């Protein structure tokens, strides 16, 4: 199997690359033998590999994983061994994919694999942060405590995503319906009215003439406009798949007016929450940073965190490198400085995460509160213009015919 790794040497140089090994342990041993301390290690698989396709079509609800994690922690705390606990949970799980995953984990444990290593073979259910936390829990003997923390972290993440999605549902649905109604009117209703008006051979009001001109233009060139928009979207999507495109798109998502600030708050709160969780669980800060970098989907944030990680490994600490990048807001930098000086880094980062989550939630609600009436006003203006154009045309025709 091929593995992609990130690590650092004794003289604090960052090393990245790929290597082939029979297992994750073998790859770690090979890197350690070459003098490289591993920060992150993940298997590189082809996109169309059968296992990947299965994972894509057998989705597991994160809430089911959260419930499974809480129940597993409870059983372990009660003194039940790991295999028995997993078998009990497997019997009551309703999701087929999760049931098969748990069965595979049990088989691996019975074969002598550690619990965390068994979890690492199923990234579609248990992300890398999850099984790395489990590994820390195994080493420290506090597996049930770490599992509870992981469940709390996952639940907060799911709750935040749901809030954002639910807040944007109404404006999106309203916009789609409006575009659909206008499209039907332009394509089918207006042409009939246009032929009707032309049959009277009278001068129409300016609003009606403008509406007819727009309708005729859309009927003549609308398909080309649509194709052009689709082509631009496809080209833009292809560009965002390149390294430079991913970085520019990520930067744009963090700097857009209003939207960008909310995205930045969500990214920073996730980073703080993840770092606090991993660090308080006993994971060394360089390894925690590597997991946080892998977990972010924003390329600009990934680059910023990678720069912080490199400076941190070189001995510059955490808050100092953060202060060099404008993406890291002042509160995060200040609280990180306080956490480093007092030895309560996890508590300081948790406070920052809570502050940013609250601010992001408030700003999201305020933005939706603005979007909804603005969208309604725009729709009302469009429909009002159409209604005025049609009614004024009827009155004009009536007046000129009777004159």
Buried (B, 14 or more C-beta within 10 A) or exposed (E): EEBBBBBBEEEEEBBEEEBEBEEBEBBBEBBEEEEBBBBBBBBEEEEEEEEBEEBEEBEBEBEBBBBBBBBBBBBBEEEBEBEEBBBEBBEEBEBEBBBBBBBBBBEBBEEEBBBBBBBBBBBBBBBBBBBBBBBBBBBEEBBBBBBBBBBBBBBBBBEBEEBBEEBBEEBEEBBEEBEEBBEEBBEEBBBEBBEEBEEBEBEBBEBBBEBBEEBBEBBEEBEEEEEEEEEEEEEEEEEBEEEEBBBBBBBBBBBEEEBBBBBBBBBBBBBBBBBBBBBBBBBEBBBBBBBBBBBBEBBBBBBBBBBBBBBBBBEBBBBBBBBEBEBBBEBBBBBBBBBBEEEBBBBBBBBBBBBBBEBBBEBBEEBBEEBBEEBEEEBEEBBEEBEBBBEBBEEBBEEEEEE
